[in-house]
Amino acid sequence: MNRQQSNQRSDIYSRITTKIIADLKQGVRPWTKPWTAGGGTAEVSRPLRHNGQPYTGINVLLLWSEAIARGFASPRWMTFRQAIELGGAVRRGETGTTVVFASSFIRAERTETGAEIERDIPFLKTYTVFNTDQITGLNGLAHSIGPDQDWMSRIGAAGRFFPIPAP
């Protein structure tokens, strides 16, 4: 890893840490999300990608925190390019939210003795997403993308994981 990669990674970590600390100072605790959002009128949901797939890891906290701070009602987020591909447009003046993608790749290297070894090299990449409340022209499409289910069917599906014992 070169110095630039190291600085970029620590910059990402410090930006996220600074954001969380700022939220805590304002009284926002994104990991204790209330059961409702938007003044008690909206249903709470995990932040979702444009295709309905839920975000994971630190991105959940980052997007919940941003949704609370900016009053977004929609749980869906997408990149600028995804909005355009779906026929939408990010409103002028809107600012996005940084999320991270963490993964690794395998690189084969030769040692000084000539032996080939495989190294697992982790990487962290940031990208910017916009809440669908910031996007025009989706015509309700953003809310219908992906596998939405009403809350009763989600509760019913929980029985597969938590079987009720027979009396």
C-alpha positions as CSV (number, residue, x, y, z in Angstrom):
1,M,0.0,0.0,0.0
2,N,1.4,3.3,-1.0
3,R,1.2,6.5,1.0
4,Q,-1.6,8.0,-1.1
5,Q,-3.8,4.9,-0.6
6,S,-3.1,4.9,3.2
7,N,-4.0,8.6,3.4
8,Q,-7.2,8.0,1.5
9,R,-8.2,5.2,3.7
10,S,-7.5,7.1,6.9
11,D,-9.4,10.1,5.4
12,I,-12.5,7.9,4.9
13,Y,-12.2,6.6,8.5
14,S,-11.8,10.1,9.9
15,R,-14.7,11.5,7.9
16,I,-17.1,8.8,9.1
17,T,-15.8,9.1,12.7
18,T,-16.2,12.9,12.6
19,K,-19.8,12.5,11.2
20,I,-20.8,10.1,13.9
21,I,-19.3,12.3,16.7
22,A,-21.0,15.4,15.3
23,D,-24.4,13.5,15.3
24,L,-23.8,12.3,18.9
25,K,-23.1,15.9,20.0
26,Q,-26.4,16.9,18.5
27,G,-28.2,14.1,20.3
28,V,-28.7,11.8,17.3
29,R,-28.0,8.2,18.1
30,P,-28.5,6.4,14.7
31,W,-28.1,2.9,16.2
32,T,-31.2,3.4,18.4
33,K,-33.5,4.4,15.6
34,P,-37.0,4.9,16.9
35,W,-39.8,2.7,15.6
36,T,-41.2,5.5,13.5
37,A,-39.5,8.3,11.7
38,G,-40.8,11.6,10.4
39,G,-42.6,12.8,13.5
40,G,-44.1,9.4,14.3
41,T,-45.9,9.0,11.0
42,A,-43.5,7.0,8.8
43,E,-42.5,3.3,9.0
44,V,-38.8,2.7,9.8
45,S,-36.9,0.6,7.3
46,R,-33.3,-0.3,6.7
47,P,-31.8,1.9,4.1
48,L,-32.3,0.3,0.7
49,R,-30.3,0.5,-2.6
50,H,-32.2,1.5,-5.7
51,N,-33.0,-2.1,-6.4
52,G,-34.5,-2.8,-3.0
53,Q,-31.4,-4.6,-1.5
54,P,-30.7,-3.4,2.0
55,Y,-27.4,-1.6,2.9
56,T,-25.2,-3.3,5.5
57,G,-22.5,-2.4,8.0
58,I,-21.6,1.2,8.8
59,N,-23.7,2.4,5.8
60,V,-26.9,1.6,7.7
61,L,-25.8,4.0,10.5
62,L,-24.6,6.7,8.0
63,L,-27.8,6.7,6.0
64,W,-30.1,6.5,9.0
65,S,-28.3,9.5,10.5
66,E,-28.5,11.5,7.3
67,A,-32.2,10.6,6.9
68,I,-32.9,11.8,10.5
69,A,-30.9,15.0,10.0
70,R,-32.5,15.9,6.7
71,G,-36.0,14.6,7.3
72,F,-36.1,12.1,4.4
73,A,-39.2,9.9,4.5
74,S,-38.0,7.4,1.8
75,P,-35.6,4.6,2.8
76,R,-34.3,4.3,-0.8
77,W,-30.9,5.7,-2.0
78,M,-29.2,5.7,-5.4
79,T,-26.2,7.1,-7.2
80,F,-26.5,10.0,-9.6
81,R,-26.0,7.7,-12.5
82,Q,-28.7,5.2,-11.3
83,A,-31.2,8.1,-11.0
84,I,-30.5,9.1,-14.6
85,E,-30.8,5.5,-15.8
86,L,-34.3,5.3,-14.1
87,G,-35.4,8.5,-15.8
88,G,-34.9,10.8,-12.8
89,A,-32.8,13.8,-12.0
90,V,-31.2,14.9,-8.8
91,R,-32.6,18.3,-7.9
92,R,-30.2,21.2,-8.4
93,G,-28.4,22.1,-5.2
94,E,-28.9,18.8,-3.5
95,T,-25.9,17.2,-1.8
96,G,-25.3,13.5,-1.6
97,T,-24.3,11.2,1.3
98,T,-21.1,9.3,1.4
99,V,-21.3,5.5,1.7
100,V,-18.5,3.0,1.7
101,F,-17.8,-0.3,-0.1
102,A,-15.3,-2.6,1.5
103,S,-13.9,-5.7,-0.1
104,S,-10.6,-7.4,-1.0
105,F,-8.9,-8.9,-4.0
106,I,-6.3,-11.6,-4.4
107,R,-2.9,-10.7,-5.9
108,A,-0.2,-13.2,-6.8
109,E,3.3,-12.1,-5.9
110,R,6.7,-13.7,-6.2
111,T,8.9,-13.7,-3.1
112,E,12.7,-13.2,-3.3
113,T,13.1,-17.0,-3.4
114,G,10.9,-17.2,-6.5
115,A,7.9,-18.8,-4.7
116,E,4.6,-17.5,-5.7
117,I,2.2,-16.4,-2.9
118,E,-1.3,-15.1,-3.0
119,R,-2.0,-12.0,-0.9
120,D,-5.5,-10.9,0.1
121,I,-5.5,-7.1,-0.3
122,P,-8.4,-5.2,1.4
123,F,-9.7,-2.0,-0.1
124,L,-12.2,0.6,0.8
125,K,-14.0,2.8,-1.8
126,T,-16.4,5.6,-1.2
127,Y,-19.3,6.7,-3.4
128,T,-22.1,9.2,-3.1
129,V,-25.8,8.4,-3.0
130,F,-28.9,10.5,-3.0
131,N,-32.2,9.8,-1.2
132,T,-35.1,9.4,-3.6
133,D,-36.7,12.4,-1.8
134,Q,-33.9,14.4,-3.5
135,I,-34.7,13.1,-7.0
136,T,-37.5,14.2,-9.4
137,G,-38.9,12.3,-12.3
138,L,-39.0,8.8,-10.8
139,N,-42.8,8.9,-10.9
140,G,-43.2,6.6,-8.0
141,L,-40.8,4.1,-9.6
142,A,-38.3,4.4,-6.7
143,H,-40.9,3.1,-4.3
144,S,-41.9,0.1,-6.5
145,I,-38.4,-1.1,-7.3
146,G,-37.4,-4.3,-5.5
147,P,-39.0,-6.8,-3.3
148,D,-41.3,-4.7,-1.0
149,Q,-43.6,-6.6,1.3
150,D,-46.3,-5.4,3.6
151,W,-45.4,-5.7,7.3
152,M,-47.8,-8.6,7.9
153,S,-46.1,-10.9,5.4
154,R,-42.7,-10.0,6.8
155,I,-43.9,-11.0,10.3
156,G,-45.3,-14.2,8.8
157,A,-42.0,-15.0,7.2
158,A,-40.3,-14.6,10.6
159,G,-41.9,-17.9,11.7
160,R,-39.4,-19.7,9.4
161,F,-36.6,-18.5,11.7
162,F,-38.4,-18.6,15.0
163,P,-40.7,-21.6,15.0
164,I,-43.3,-21.6,17.7
165,P,-43.1,-24.7,19.8
166,A,-46.2,-26.9,20.1
167,P,-48.0,-26.7,23.5
